[in-house]
Amino acid sequence: MLEEALEHLVRGIVENPDDVQVRARRIRGGRVLEVRVHPEDLGKVIGRSGRTAKALRTVISALSGGRYVRVDLLDVNEVR
């Protein structure tokens, strides 16, 4: 559910919504949601002084019901 919500929010922000990918990984004590976007959209998702990224993290944290969830922003060209 969190992955779909985050993907929906990010797709509404970016110019290249087809390049948005959200992947969940389990870590000790919680989950990591990796958001991959087109390199040109990374600045939009981060926002001025990180405000948009912080807002996205706040919404996901509220939806998580108190469980630990970390949101990482990556461009689609970043190798993992």
DOZAKE-985094 format. One line per field, with one value per residue: residue in three letters; residue number from 1; x negated, y negated, z of N, C-alpha, C in turn. Coordinates in steps of 0.02 Angstrom, whole numbers. Example, Ala and Ser with C-alpha at 12.3 -4.5 7.8 and 13.67 -1.06 7.14 Angstrom:
2
type: c(ALA  SER)
seq: c(1  2)
n.east: c(-660  -642)
n.north: c(284  112)
n.up: c(390  354)
ca.east: c(-615  -684)
ca.north: c(225  53)
ca.up: c(390  357)
c.east: c(-660  -645)
c.north: c(165  -2)
c.up: c(390  394)
END
This chain:
80
type: c(MET  LEU  GLU  GLU  ALA  LEU  GLU  HIS  LEU  VAL  ARG  GLY  ILE  VAL  GLU  ASN  PRO  ASP  ASP  VAL  GLN  VAL  ARG  ALA  ARG  ARG  ILE  ARG  GLY  GLY  ARG  VAL  LEU  GLU  VAL  ARG  VAL  HIS  PRO  GLU  ASP  LEU  GLY  LYS  VAL  ILE  GLY  ARG  SER  GLY  ARG  THR  ALA  LYS  ALA  LEU  ARG  THR  VAL  ILE  SER  ALA  LEU  SER  GLY  GLY  ARG  TYR  VAL  ARG  VAL  ASP  LEU  LEU  ASP  VAL  ASN  GLU  VAL  ARG)
seq: c(1  2  3  4  5  6  7  8  9  10  11  12  13  14  15  16  17  18  19  20  21  22  23  24  25  26  27  28  29  30  31  32  33  34  35  36  37  38  39  40  41  42  43  44  45  46  47  48  49  50  51  52  53  54  55  56  57  58  59  60  61  62  63  64  65  66  67  68  69  70  71  72  73  74  75  76  77  78  79  80)
n.east: c(-41  -96  -194  -121  -50  -154  -211  -104  -96  -223  -220  -130  -204  -315  -388  -408  -319  -314  -438  -447  -482  -450  -521  -517  -612  -654  -722  -818  -711  -620  -569  -632  -593  -630  -638  -641  -676  -668  -821  -807  -698  -731  -766  -642  -572  -646  -642  -641  -765  -745  -613  -501  -537  -544  -410  -349  -407  -350  -212  -213  -264  -159  -59  -111  -80  -156  -260  -433  -490  -594  -627  -708  -777  -815  -897  -850  -962  -1055  -1163  -1134)
n.north: c(60  -64  -82  -99  -216  -309  -303  -354  -486  -537  -522  -621  -736  -738  -761  -652  -530  -394  -345  -328  -228  -125  -36  83  128  238  200  217  183  109  37  -6  -120  -136  -261  -286  -400  -493  -571  -710  -743  -731  -844  -907  -817  -819  -954  -1130  -1165  -1038  -1023  -961  -826  -803  -824  -717  -611  -634  -613  -476  -422  -451  -372  -248  -205  -218  -128  -102  -180  -214  -332  -335  -432  -414  -429  -359  -315  -282  -162  -8)
n.up: c(0  41  -55  -173  -143  -128  -256  -332  -283  -320  -460  -492  -479  -566  -732  -813  -792  -824  -797  -663  -526  -388  -261  -134  9  139  296  447  575  498  341  178  55  -107  -223  -389  -516  -670  -720  -747  -671  -539  -462  -450  -371  -255  -221  -171  -57  -8  27  -37  -41  97  131  62  132  257  234  197  313  401  345  370  495  611  598  555  412  280  153  2  -127  -295  -455  -615  -683  -589  -530  -452)
ca.east: c(0  -139  -229  -73  -36  -213  -216  -51  -116  -281  -198  -96  -253  -367  -373  -414  -289  -326  -502  -443  -481  -456  -538  -521  -659  -650  -784  -805  -673  -575  -573  -658  -560  -675  -602  -684  -644  -711  -869  -782  -645  -756  -761  -572  -552  -681  -612  -685  -790  -721  -545  -456  -557  -523  -337  -335  -425  -301  -150  -224  -271  -92  -23  -142  -52  -206  -316  -489  -495  -640  -616  -769  -764  -869  -879  -847  -1028  -1098  -1175  -1127)
ca.north: c(0  -123  -89  -127  -285  -350  -307  -399  -555  -558  -529  -685  -790  -735  -769  -587  -483  -325  -325  -323  -160  -122  31  89  177  245  193  229  130  72  44  -61  -129  -169  -294  -302  -446  -517  -619  -778  -753  -723  -908  -920  -773  -843  -1019  -1182  -1150  -972  -1027  -912  -760  -800  -816  -648  -568  -646  -579  -404  -406  -453  -314  -185  -186  -216  -84  -138  -177  -264  -344  -355  -458  -397  -436  -293  -297  -264  -90  24)
ca.up: c(0  44  -119  -222  -124  -144  -329  -355  -266  -360  -530  -499  -474  -616  -804  -844  -744  -843  -771  -590  -500  -316  -241  -61  36  212  334  517  608  456  268  138  -9  -155  -276  -447  -563  -725  -693  -752  -622  -471  -428  -433  -316  -195  -205  -144  11  12  55  -67  -15  167  132  42  189  310  214  201  385  429  319  393  559  664  581  526  340  253  82  -33  -194  -341  -526  -647  -708  -534  -529  -386)
c.east: c(-43  -173  -183  -57  -93  -221  -165  -70  -172  -262  -163  -142  -297  -341  -373  -385  -301  -392  -503  -438  -490  -467  -545  -573  -649  -720  -766  -768  -626  -583  -604  -619  -607  -633  -651  -644  -694  -758  -845  -729  -670  -751  -690  -549  -586  -652  -663  -701  -763  -650  -498  -472  -536  -448  -317  -350  -375  -236  -159  -231  -202  -51  -49  -116  -103  -264  -371  -491  -542  -627  -681  -750  -826  -848  -885  -914  -1075  -1103  -1168  -1146)
c.north: c(-63  -136  -122  -200  -331  -358  -356  -472  -579  -566  -595  -745  -794  -746  -702  -533  -410  -299  -316  -249  -164  -49  33  143  179  237  208  170  91  87  -17  -62  -168  -196  -313  -345  -464  -569  -692  -794  -750  -788  -925  -879  -794  -909  -1068  -1168  -1083  -970  -974  -842  -752  -790  -745  -600  -575  -609  -503  -382  -404  -392  -248  -163  -179  -168  -125  -126  -232  -270  -371  -377  -445  -415  -368  -270  -274  -188  -65  96)
c.up: c(0  -22  -171  -207  -142  -219  -357  -342  -310  -433  -542  -499  -536  -688  -840  -798  -761  -816  -695  -571  -424  -298  -165  -43  111  241  407  547  563  382  237  73  -54  -212  -330  -495  -617  -697  -696  -699  -550  -431  -408  -374  -250  -174  -177  -72  37  39  27  -42  57  173  113  99  246  295  222  274  418  407  346  461  614  651  549  451  318  178  52  -104  -238  -412  -560  -673  -652  -531  -459  -391)
END
